[in-house]
Amino acid sequence: MSNPSDVIAGVFLVAGSAFALIAAIGVVRFPDVLNRMHAGTKPQTFGLILILIGLAIRLDSWHVSMLLLVLIGFQLLTAPVNAHMVGRAAFRTGFVDRDALYVCETPEDSPAPVDDPGTDPDVDA
């Protein structure tokens, strides 16, 4: 008979794998960049977290669990930044249909950012 922790770890691993599979299907099936970006970040991150929790339960080591906790924190910190940068780049390059958005808080003629330090009021000349 299996150890109960093995069964719990298996449930976490299978659930995480299912979320990763759903995210992959969403990336392939969704029609536009913003929907694909959503499918590629949210369920993928949750699936990875479930897999890492299942791995921590299965390995049953404090050292490994602390390392996996650091990996979970790193994933939670970097996935939103990555999604924001991909979405912003897609929006600025014209891959996003502004008419399809319910709310668009960016002006119609948004200029590209200028890297001129003389125009920044926070920078002392």
C-alpha positions, 0 to 999 in steps of 0.5 A: 500500500502506498504512503498517504503522502505519495498519494497527495503528492501524486494528486498535486503532480497530476493536477499541475500537469493538467493545468500546464496542458490546459495552458498549452492548449489555450496558447494554441487555440485562443485567437489573439495575443492578449488571450494567448498571453493570459493562457500562457501565464496564469494557468501555467504558473498555477500548474508549476506551483502545484507540481513544485508542491507535489515535488516538495511533498514527495521528496520530504526534505526541508532543504529541498522544500526551501529551494522549491519555495524560493522557486515558487516565489521567483515564479510569482514575481516574474510571471506578471512582469513577463505578461505585462511586457509581452502585452505592452509590446504587442499593444505598441506594435499593433498586434492588439485590436483596440476596437475589440477591447472593452476598456483601453486606457492608452491614448490613441496616439501614444508616442514611443518612449523617449530615452532623453534624460533632459526631459525627465523632471526627476533627473537633475541636470 
